[in-house]
Amino acid sequence: MNVRYVLSGYVEEAMSQAVYDKLEDGMFAGRIPACIGVVAFGNTLRECEQELRSTLEDWILVGLKLKHPLPIVADIDLNREPIYEPVVAL
């Protein structure tokens, strides 16, 4: 059975759109164009990527909490109201 978690999928798809630049001082800057304000810096590309992922995760949680509209990424829409399924006792 293949289980897909919406938030994990959203983070992975958004991270696949990340853009990285090497700065003049040797550091790296990363951003996700679809997610306005999600920017991170690091001494290495890997460090920058990890910081960008952490920033994105925080950005999503704050956006959900404050009910900010979040961009649709790879057909994943976090703005829809959740659908609750009944719990069936076994």
Phi and psi restraints in degrees (range 20) as a CNS / XPLOR table:
assign (resid 1 and name C) (resid 2 and name N)
       (resid 2 and name CA) (resid 2 and name C) 1.0 -96.2 20.0 2
assign (resid 2 and name N) (resid 2 and name CA)
       (resid 2 and name C) (resid 3 and name N) 1.0 110.2 20.0 2
assign (resid 2 and name C) (resid 3 and name N)
       (resid 3 and name CA) (resid 3 and name C) 1.0 -98.3 20.0 2
assign (resid 3 and name N) (resid 3 and name CA)
       (resid 3 and name C) (resid 4 and name N) 1.0 132.4 20.0 2
assign (resid 3 and name C) (resid 4 and name N)
       (resid 4 and name CA) (resid 4 and name C) 1.0 -121.1 20.0 2
assign (resid 4 and name N) (resid 4 and name CA)
       (resid 4 and name C) (resid 5 and name N) 1.0 124.4 20.0 2
assign (resid 4 and name C) (resid 5 and name N)
       (resid 5 and name CA) (resid 5 and name C) 1.0 -96.6 20.0 2
assign (resid 5 and name N) (resid 5 and name CA)
       (resid 5 and name C) (resid 6 and name N) 1.0 128.8 20.0 2
assign (resid 5 and name C) (resid 6 and name N)
       (resid 6 and name CA) (resid 6 and name C) 1.0 -60.5 20.0 2
assign (resid 6 and name N) (resid 6 and name CA)
       (resid 6 and name C) (resid 7 and name N) 1.0 -48.5 20.0 2
assign (resid 6 and name C) (resid 7 and name N)
       (resid 7 and name CA) (resid 7 and name C) 1.0 -65.3 20.0 2
assign (resid 7 and name N) (resid 7 and name CA)
       (resid 7 and name C) (resid 8 and name N) 1.0 -41.1 20.0 2
assign (resid 7 and name C) (resid 8 and name N)
       (resid 8 and name CA) (resid 8 and name C) 1.0 -62.8 20.0 2
assign (resid 8 and name N) (resid 8 and name CA)
       (resid 8 and name C) (resid 9 and name N) 1.0 -43.9 20.0 2
assign (resid 8 and name C) (resid 9 and name N)
       (resid 9 and name CA) (resid 9 and name C) 1.0 -61.4 20.0 2
assign (resid 9 and name N) (resid 9 and name CA)
       (resid 9 and name C) (resid 10 and name N) 1.0 -41.6 20.0 2
assign (resid 9 and name C) (resid 10 and name N)
       (resid 10 and name CA) (resid 10 and name C) 1.0 -62.4 20.0 2
assign (resid 10 and name N) (resid 10 and name CA)
       (resid 10 and name C) (resid 11 and name N) 1.0 -46.8 20.0 2
assign (resid 10 and name C) (resid 11 and name N)
       (resid 11 and name CA) (resid 11 and name C) 1.0 -61.8 20.0 2
assign (resid 11 and name N) (resid 11 and name CA)
       (resid 11 and name C) (resid 12 and name N) 1.0 -46.1 20.0 2
assign (resid 11 and name C) (resid 12 and name N)
       (resid 12 and name CA) (resid 12 and name C) 1.0 -62.5 20.0 2
assign (resid 12 and name N) (resid 12 and name CA)
       (resid 12 and name C) (resid 13 and name N) 1.0 -44.4 20.0 2
assign (resid 12 and name C) (resid 13 and name N)
       (resid 13 and name CA) (resid 13 and name C) 1.0 -66.4 20.0 2
assign (resid 13 and name N) (resid 13 and name CA)
       (resid 13 and name C) (resid 14 and name N) 1.0 -41.8 20.0 2
assign (resid 13 and name C) (resid 14 and name N)
       (resid 14 and name CA) (resid 14 and name C) 1.0 -64.7 20.0 2
assign (resid 14 and name N) (resid 14 and name CA)
       (resid 14 and name C) (resid 15 and name N) 1.0 -41.6 20.0 2
assign (resid 14 and name C) (resid 15 and name N)
       (resid 15 and name CA) (resid 15 and name C) 1.0 -64.4 20.0 2
assign (resid 15 and name N) (resid 15 and name CA)
       (resid 15 and name C) (resid 16 and name N) 1.0 -29.4 20.0 2
assign (resid 15 and name C) (resid 16 and name N)
       (resid 16 and name CA) (resid 16 and name C) 1.0 -69.5 20.0 2
assign (resid 16 and name N) (resid 16 and name CA)
       (resid 16 and name C) (resid 17 and name N) 1.0 -14.8 20.0 2
assign (resid 16 and name C) (resid 17 and name N)
       (resid 17 and name CA) (resid 17 and name C) 1.0 -97.4 20.0 2
assign (resid 17 and name N) (resid 17 and name CA)
       (resid 17 and name C) (resid 18 and name N) 1.0 2.6 20.0 2
assign (resid 17 and name C) (resid 18 and name N)
       (resid 18 and name CA) (resid 18 and name C) 1.0 -63.0 20.0 2
assign (resid 18 and name N) (resid 18 and name CA)
       (resid 18 and name C) (resid 19 and name N) 1.0 146.1 20.0 2
assign (resid 18 and name C) (resid 19 and name N)
       (resid 19 and name CA) (resid 19 and name C) 1.0 -121.0 20.0 2
assign (resid 19 and name N) (resid 19 and name CA)
       (resid 19 and name C) (resid 20 and name N) 1.0 131.4 20.0 2
assign (resid 19 and name C) (resid 20 and name N)
       (resid 20 and name CA) (resid 20 and name C) 1.0 -120.8 20.0 2
assign (resid 20 and name N) (resid 20 and name CA)
       (resid 20 and name C) (resid 21 and name N) 1.0 144.2 20.0 2
assign (resid 20 and name C) (resid 21 and name N)
       (resid 21 and name CA) (resid 21 and name C) 1.0 -130.5 20.0 2
assign (resid 21 and name N) (resid 21 and name CA)
       (resid 21 and name C) (resid 22 and name N) 1.0 142.8 20.0 2
assign (resid 21 and name C) (resid 22 and name N)
       (resid 22 and name CA) (resid 22 and name C) 1.0 -92.9 20.0 2
assign (resid 22 and name N) (resid 22 and name CA)
       (resid 22 and name C) (resid 23 and name N) 1.0 125.8 20.0 2
assign (resid 22 and name C) (resid 23 and name N)
       (resid 23 and name CA) (resid 23 and name C) 1.0 -85.9 20.0 2
assign (resid 23 and name N) (resid 23 and name CA)
       (resid 23 and name C) (resid 24 and name N) 1.0 165.3 20.0 2
assign (resid 23 and name C) (resid 24 and name N)
       (resid 24 and name CA) (resid 24 and name C) 1.0 -58.9 20.0 2
assign (resid 24 and name N) (resid 24 and name CA)
       (resid 24 and name C) (resid 25 and name N) 1.0 -30.9 20.0 2
assign (resid 24 and name C) (resid 25 and name N)
       (resid 25 and name CA) (resid 25 and name C) 1.0 -85.4 20.0 2
assign (resid 25 and name N) (resid 25 and name CA)
       (resid 25 and name C) (resid 26 and name N) 1.0 5.3 20.0 2
assign (resid 25 and name C) (resid 26 and name N)
       (resid 26 and name CA) (resid 26 and name C) 1.0 93.7 20.0 2
assign (resid 26 and name N) (resid 26 and name CA)
       (resid 26 and name C) (resid 27 and name N) 1.0 -11.6 20.0 2
assign (resid 26 and name C) (resid 27 and name N)
       (resid 27 and name CA) (resid 27 and name C) 1.0 -76.8 20.0 2
assign (resid 27 and name N) (resid 27 and name CA)
       (resid 27 and name C) (resid 28 and name N) 1.0 170.2 20.0 2
assign (resid 27 and name C) (resid 28 and name N)
       (resid 28 and name CA) (resid 28 and name C) 1.0 -118.1 20.0 2
assign (resid 28 and name N) (resid 28 and name CA)
       (resid 28 and name C) (resid 29 and name N) 1.0 145.3 20.0 2
assign (resid 28 and name C) (resid 29 and name N)
       (resid 29 and name CA) (resid 29 and name C) 1.0 -121.1 20.0 2
assign (resid 29 and name N) (resid 29 and name CA)
       (resid 29 and name C) (resid 30 and name N) 1.0 139.7 20.0 2
assign (resid 29 and name C) (resid 30 and name N)
       (resid 30 and name CA) (resid 30 and name C) 1.0 -131.6 20.0 2
assign (resid 30 and name N) (resid 30 and name CA)
       (resid 30 and name C) (resid 31 and name N) 1.0 148.5 20.0 2
assign (resid 30 and name C) (resid 31 and name N)
       (resid 31 and name CA) (resid 31 and name C) 1.0 -151.5 20.0 2
assign (resid 31 and name N) (resid 31 and name CA)
       (resid 31 and name C) (resid 32 and name N) 1.0 160.8 20.0 2
assign (resid 31 and name C) (resid 32 and name N)
       (resid 32 and name CA) (resid 32 and name C) 1.0 -120.6 20.0 2
assign (resid 32 and name N) (resid 32 and name CA)
       (resid 32 and name C) (resid 33 and name N) 1.0 104.6 20.0 2
assign (resid 32 and name C) (resid 33 and name N)
       (resid 33 and name CA) (resid 33 and name C) 1.0 -53.3 20.0 2
assign (resid 33 and name N) (resid 33 and name CA)
       (resid 33 and name C) (resid 34 and name N) 1.0 -37.8 20.0 2
assign (resid 33 and name C) (resid 34 and name N)
       (resid 34 and name CA) (resid 34 and name C) 1.0 -70.5 20.0 2
assign (resid 34 and name N) (resid 34 and name CA)
       (resid 34 and name C) (resid 35 and name N) 1.0 -22.4 20.0 2
assign (resid 34 and name C) (resid 35 and name N)
       (resid 35 and name CA) (resid 35 and name C) 1.0 -109.0 20.0 2
assign (resid 35 and name N) (resid 35 and name CA)
       (resid 35 and name C) (resid 36 and name N) 1.0 88.0 20.0 2
assign (resid 35 and name C) (resid 36 and name N)
       (resid 36 and name CA) (resid 36 and name C) 1.0 -56.8 20.0 2
assign (resid 36 and name N) (resid 36 and name CA)
       (resid 36 and name C) (resid 37 and name N) 1.0 126.5 20.0 2
assign (resid 36 and name C) (resid 37 and name N)
       (resid 37 and name CA) (resid 37 and name C) 1.0 94.4 20.0 2
assign (resid 37 and name N) (resid 37 and name CA)
       (resid 37 and name C) (resid 38 and name N) 1.0 -6.5 20.0 2
assign (resid 37 and name C) (resid 38 and name N)
       (resid 38 and name CA) (resid 38 and name C) 1.0 -87.0 20.0 2
assign (resid 38 and name N) (resid 38 and name CA)
       (resid 38 and name C) (resid 39 and name N) 1.0 100.0 20.0 2
assign (resid 38 and name C) (resid 39 and name N)
       (resid 39 and name CA) (resid 39 and name C) 1.0 -136.9 20.0 2
assign (resid 39 and name N) (resid 39 and name CA)
       (resid 39 and name C) (resid 40 and name N) 1.0 145.5 20.0 2
assign (resid 39 and name C) (resid 40 and name N)
       (resid 40 and name CA) (resid 40 and name C) 1.0 -149.2 20.0 2
assign (resid 40 and name N) (resid 40 and name CA)
       (resid 40 and name C) (resid 41 and name N) 1.0 160.8 20.0 2
assign (resid 40 and name C) (resid 41 and name N)
       (resid 41 and name CA) (resid 41 and name C) 1.0 -132.3 20.0 2
assign (resid 41 and name N) (resid 41 and name CA)
       (resid 41 and name C) (resid 42 and name N) 1.0 153.9 20.0 2
assign (resid 41 and name C) (resid 42 and name N)
       (resid 42 and name CA) (resid 42 and name C) 1.0 -160.4 20.0 2
assign (resid 42 and name N) (resid 42 and name CA)
       (resid 42 and name C) (resid 43 and name N) 1.0 158.6 20.0 2
assign (resid 42 and name C) (resid 43 and name N)
       (resid 43 and name CA) (resid 43 and name C) 1.0 -71.2 20.0 2
assign (resid 43 and name N) (resid 43 and name CA)
       (resid 43 and name C) (resid 44 and name N) 1.0 -27.9 20.0 2
assign (resid 43 and name C) (resid 44 and name N)
       (resid 44 and name CA) (resid 44 and name C) 1.0 -126.2 20.0 2
assign (resid 44 and name N) (resid 44 and name CA)
       (resid 44 and name C) (resid 45 and name N) 1.0 164.5 20.0 2
assign (resid 44 and name C) (resid 45 and name N)
       (resid 45 and name CA) (resid 45 and name C) 1.0 -62.6 20.0 2
assign (resid 45 and name N) (resid 45 and name CA)
       (resid 45 and name C) (resid 46 and name N) 1.0 -41.3 20.0 2
assign (resid 45 and name C) (resid 46 and name N)
       (resid 46 and name CA) (resid 46 and name C) 1.0 -62.2 20.0 2
assign (resid 46 and name N) (resid 46 and name CA)
       (resid 46 and name C) (resid 47 and name N) 1.0 -44.7 20.0 2
assign (resid 46 and name C) (resid 47 and name N)
       (resid 47 and name CA) (resid 47 and name C) 1.0 -62.6 20.0 2
assign (resid 47 and name N) (resid 47 and name CA)
       (resid 47 and name C) (resid 48 and name N) 1.0 -40.5 20.0 2
assign (resid 47 and name C) (resid 48 and name N)
       (resid 48 and name CA) (resid 48 and name C) 1.0 -63.7 20.0 2
assign (resid 48 and name N) (resid 48 and name CA)
       (resid 48 and name C) (resid 49 and name N) 1.0 -42.5 20.0 2
assign (resid 48 and name C) (resid 49 and name N)
       (resid 49 and name CA) (resid 49 and name C) 1.0 -62.7 20.0 2
assign (resid 49 and name N) (resid 49 and name CA)
       (resid 49 and name C) (resid 50 and name N) 1.0 -43.4 20.0 2
assign (resid 49 and name C) (resid 50 and name N)
       (resid 50 and name CA) (resid 50 and name C) 1.0 -64.1 20.0 2
assign (resid 50 and name N) (resid 50 and name CA)
       (resid 50 and name C) (resid 51 and name N) 1.0 -41.5 20.0 2
assign (resid 50 and name C) (resid 51 and name N)
       (resid 51 and name CA) (resid 51 and name C) 1.0 -67.2 20.0 2
assign (resid 51 and name N) (resid 51 and name CA)
       (resid 51 and name C) (resid 52 and name N) 1.0 -37.9 20.0 2
assign (resid 51 and name C) (resid 52 and name N)
       (resid 52 and name CA) (resid 52 and name C) 1.0 -65.5 20.0 2
assign (resid 52 and name N) (resid 52 and name CA)
       (resid 52 and name C) (resid 53 and name N) 1.0 -42.5 20.0 2
assign (resid 52 and name C) (resid 53 and name N)
       (resid 53 and name CA) (resid 53 and name C) 1.0 -60.7 20.0 2
assign (resid 53 and name N) (resid 53 and name CA)
       (resid 53 and name C) (resid 54 and name N) 1.0 -45.3 20.0 2
assign (resid 53 and name C) (resid 54 and name N)
       (resid 54 and name CA) (resid 54 and name C) 1.0 -62.4 20.0 2
assign (resid 54 and name N) (resid 54 and name CA)
       (resid 54 and name C) (resid 55 and name N) 1.0 -42.7 20.0 2
assign (resid 54 and name C) (resid 55 and name N)
       (resid 55 and name CA) (resid 55 and name C) 1.0 -63.4 20.0 2
assign (resid 55 and name N) (resid 55 and name CA)
       (resid 55 and name C) (resid 56 and name N) 1.0 -43.5 20.0 2
assign (resid 55 and name C) (resid 56 and name N)
       (resid 56 and name CA) (resid 56 and name C) 1.0 -61.3 20.0 2
assign (resid 56 and name N) (resid 56 and name CA)
       (resid 56 and name C) (resid 57 and name N) 1.0 -45.1 20.0 2
assign (resid 56 and name C) (resid 57 and name N)
       (resid 57 and name CA) (resid 57 and name C) 1.0 -60.8 20.0 2
assign (resid 57 and name N) (resid 57 and name CA)
       (resid 57 and name C) (resid 58 and name N) 1.0 -44.6 20.0 2
assign (resid 57 and name C) (resid 58 and name N)
       (resid 58 and name CA) (resid 58 and name C) 1.0 -63.7 20.0 2
assign (resid 58 and name N) (resid 58 and name CA)
       (resid 58 and name C) (resid 59 and name N) 1.0 -41.5 20.0 2
assign (resid 58 and name C) (resid 59 and name N)
       (resid 59 and name CA) (resid 59 and name C) 1.0 -60.7 20.0 2
assign (resid 59 and name N) (resid 59 and name CA)
       (resid 59 and name C) (resid 60 and name N) 1.0 -42.6 20.0 2
assign (resid 59 and name C) (resid 60 and name N)
       (resid 60 and name CA) (resid 60 and name C) 1.0 -64.1 20.0 2
assign (resid 60 and name N) (resid 60 and name CA)
       (resid 60 and name C) (resid 61 and name N) 1.0 -47.7 20.0 2
assign (resid 60 and name C) (resid 61 and name N)
       (resid 61 and name CA) (resid 61 and name C) 1.0 -62.5 20.0 2
assign (resid 61 and name N) (resid 61 and name CA)
       (resid 61 and name C) (resid 62 and name N) 1.0 -41.9 20.0 2
assign (resid 61 and name C) (resid 62 and name N)
       (resid 62 and name CA) (resid 62 and name C) 1.0 -65.7 20.0 2
assign (resid 62 and name N) (resid 62 and name CA)
       (resid 62 and name C) (resid 63 and name N) 1.0 -42.2 20.0 2
assign (resid 62 and name C) (resid 63 and name N)
       (resid 63 and name CA) (resid 63 and name C) 1.0 -60.8 20.0 2
assign (resid 63 and name N) (resid 63 and name CA)
       (resid 63 and name C) (resid 64 and name N) 1.0 -43.0 20.0 2
assign (resid 63 and name C) (resid 64 and name N)
       (resid 64 and name CA) (resid 64 and name C) 1.0 -65.7 20.0 2
assign (resid 64 and name N) (resid 64 and name CA)
       (resid 64 and name C) (resid 65 and name N) 1.0 -43.9 20.0 2
assign (resid 64 and name C) (resid 65 and name N)
       (resid 65 and name CA) (resid 65 and name C) 1.0 -61.9 20.0 2
assign (resid 65 and name N) (resid 65 and name CA)
       (resid 65 and name C) (resid 66 and name N) 1.0 -42.6 20.0 2
assign (resid 65 and name C) (resid 66 and name N)
       (resid 66 and name CA) (resid 66 and name C) 1.0 -90.6 20.0 2
assign (resid 66 and name N) (resid 66 and name CA)
       (resid 66 and name C) (resid 67 and name N) 1.0 3.4 20.0 2
assign (resid 66 and name C) (resid 67 and name N)
       (resid 67 and name CA) (resid 67 and name C) 1.0 59.0 20.0 2
assign (resid 67 and name N) (resid 67 and name CA)
       (resid 67 and name C) (resid 68 and name N) 1.0 37.2 20.0 2
assign (resid 67 and name C) (resid 68 and name N)
       (resid 68 and name CA) (resid 68 and name C) 1.0 -76.5 20.0 2
assign (resid 68 and name N) (resid 68 and name CA)
       (resid 68 and name C) (resid 69 and name N) 1.0 144.1 20.0 2
assign (resid 68 and name C) (resid 69 and name N)
       (resid 69 and name CA) (resid 69 and name C) 1.0 -69.7 20.0 2
assign (resid 69 and name N) (resid 69 and name CA)
       (resid 69 and name C) (resid 70 and name N) 1.0 128.1 20.0 2
assign (resid 69 and name C) (resid 70 and name N)
       (resid 70 and name CA) (resid 70 and name C) 1.0 -103.3 20.0 2
assign (resid 70 and name N) (resid 70 and name CA)
       (resid 70 and name C) (resid 71 and name N) 1.0 146.4 20.0 2
assign (resid 70 and name C) (resid 71 and name N)
       (resid 71 and name CA) (resid 71 and name C) 1.0 -66.3 20.0 2
assign (resid 71 and name N) (resid 71 and name CA)
       (resid 71 and name C) (resid 72 and name N) 1.0 148.7 20.0 2
assign (resid 71 and name C) (resid 72 and name N)
       (resid 72 and name CA) (resid 72 and name C) 1.0 -80.7 20.0 2
assign (resid 72 and name N) (resid 72 and name CA)
       (resid 72 and name C) (resid 73 and name N) 1.0 124.4 20.0 2
assign (resid 72 and name C) (resid 73 and name N)
       (resid 73 and name CA) (resid 73 and name C) 1.0 -118.5 20.0 2
assign (resid 73 and name N) (resid 73 and name CA)
       (resid 73 and name C) (resid 74 and name N) 1.0 120.2 20.0 2
assign (resid 73 and name C) (resid 74 and name N)
       (resid 74 and name CA) (resid 74 and name C) 1.0 50.4 20.0 2
assign (resid 74 and name N) (resid 74 and name CA)
       (resid 74 and name C) (resid 75 and name N) 1.0 46.2 20.0 2
assign (resid 74 and name C) (resid 75 and name N)
       (resid 75 and name CA) (resid 75 and name C) 1.0 65.5 20.0 2
assign (resid 75 and name N) (resid 75 and name CA)
       (resid 75 and name C) (resid 76 and name N) 1.0 14.7 20.0 2
assign (resid 75 and name C) (resid 76 and name N)
       (resid 76 and name CA) (resid 76 and name C) 1.0 -98.5 20.0 2
assign (resid 76 and name N) (resid 76 and name CA)
       (resid 76 and name C) (resid 77 and name N) 1.0 114.7 20.0 2
assign (resid 76 and name C) (resid 77 and name N)
       (resid 77 and name CA) (resid 77 and name C) 1.0 -110.6 20.0 2
assign (resid 77 and name N) (resid 77 and name CA)
       (resid 77 and name C) (resid 78 and name N) 1.0 105.3 20.0 2
assign (resid 77 and name C) (resid 78 and name N)
       (resid 78 and name CA) (resid 78 and name C) 1.0 -82.5 20.0 2
assign (resid 78 and name N) (resid 78 and name CA)
       (resid 78 and name C) (resid 79 and name N) 1.0 -1.1 20.0 2
assign (resid 78 and name C) (resid 79 and name N)
       (resid 79 and name CA) (resid 79 and name C) 1.0 -86.5 20.0 2
assign (resid 79 and name N) (resid 79 and name CA)
       (resid 79 and name C) (resid 80 and name N) 1.0 -13.6 20.0 2
assign (resid 79 and name C) (resid 80 and name N)
       (resid 80 and name CA) (resid 80 and name C) 1.0 -71.6 20.0 2
assign (resid 80 and name N) (resid 80 and name CA)
       (resid 80 and name C) (resid 81 and name N) 1.0 149.0 20.0 2
assign (resid 80 and name C) (resid 81 and name N)
       (resid 81 and name CA) (resid 81 and name C) 1.0 -69.4 20.0 2
assign (resid 81 and name N) (resid 81 and name CA)
       (resid 81 and name C) (resid 82 and name N) 1.0 138.6 20.0 2
assign (resid 81 and name C) (resid 82 and name N)
       (resid 82 and name CA) (resid 82 and name C) 1.0 -66.9 20.0 2
assign (resid 82 and name N) (resid 82 and name CA)
       (resid 82 and name C) (resid 83 and name N) 1.0 150.5 20.0 2
assign (resid 82 and name C) (resid 83 and name N)
       (resid 83 and name CA) (resid 83 and name C) 1.0 -103.7 20.0 2
assign (resid 83 and name N) (resid 83 and name CA)
       (resid 83 and name C) (resid 84 and name N) 1.0 122.0 20.0 2
assign (resid 83 and name C) (resid 84 and name N)
       (resid 84 and name CA) (resid 84 and name C) 1.0 -96.2 20.0 2
assign (resid 84 and name N) (resid 84 and name CA)
       (resid 84 and name C) (resid 85 and name N) 1.0 128.5 20.0 2
assign (resid 84 and name C) (resid 85 and name N)
       (resid 85 and name CA) (resid 85 and name C) 1.0 -98.7 20.0 2
assign (resid 85 and name N) (resid 85 and name CA)
       (resid 85 and name C) (resid 86 and name N) 1.0 145.3 20.0 2
assign (resid 85 and name C) (resid 86 and name N)
       (resid 86 and name CA) (resid 86 and name C) 1.0 -65.9 20.0 2
assign (resid 86 and name N) (resid 86 and name CA)
       (resid 86 and name C) (resid 87 and name N) 1.0 147.0 20.0 2
assign (resid 86 and name C) (resid 87 and name N)
       (resid 87 and name CA) (resid 87 and name C) 1.0 -91.1 20.0 2
assign (resid 87 and name N) (resid 87 and name CA)
       (resid 87 and name C) (resid 88 and name N) 1.0 127.7 20.0 2
assign (resid 87 and name C) (resid 88 and name N)
       (resid 88 and name CA) (resid 88 and name C) 1.0 -107.4 20.0 2
assign (resid 88 and name N) (resid 88 and name CA)
       (resid 88 and name C) (resid 89 and name N) 1.0 125.3 20.0 2
assign (resid 88 and name C) (resid 89 and name N)
       (resid 89 and name CA) (resid 89 and name C) 1.0 -73.5 20.0 2
assign (resid 89 and name N) (resid 89 and name CA)
       (resid 89 and name C) (resid 90 and name N) 1.0 137.4 20.0 2
